[in-house]
Amino acid sequence: MSVLNRRIRGFRLVDVIALGLLVLLIMSVYLAKTIASRERAEIASVERQIASERAQIRLLEAEVAHLEQPSRIEHLSTTYLEMGPVDVARETTADSLAALAPPKPAPAPPAAPRLDAVP
């Protein structure tokens, strides 16, 4: 008797094996489809988060541009810090900066060796 013609409860063994493989194939396709839909949902969530972050970046860049306006900074410096433009008489050149620097202190003389030290 051949394995292909052997019968189990009225079904050929080949038919039982084929049915088992078919069920296994159906289950694997279902599992793959479920995993793919979860990943698709996760990708969509990440893409929404990226879009939200990009919108937040654009908003922050606009706020920085507003805060860096020279007229605004000038108004704040004159109002709160009482600062103004530099007077022409106080301007200097790069060559005269060395003369404006405070003098360096003289180096301290080296310490004398101690005589009470025993080798």
Helices and strands as residue ranges (DSSP letters): E 7-8, E 11-12, H 13-67, H 70-80, G 88-90, H 97-100
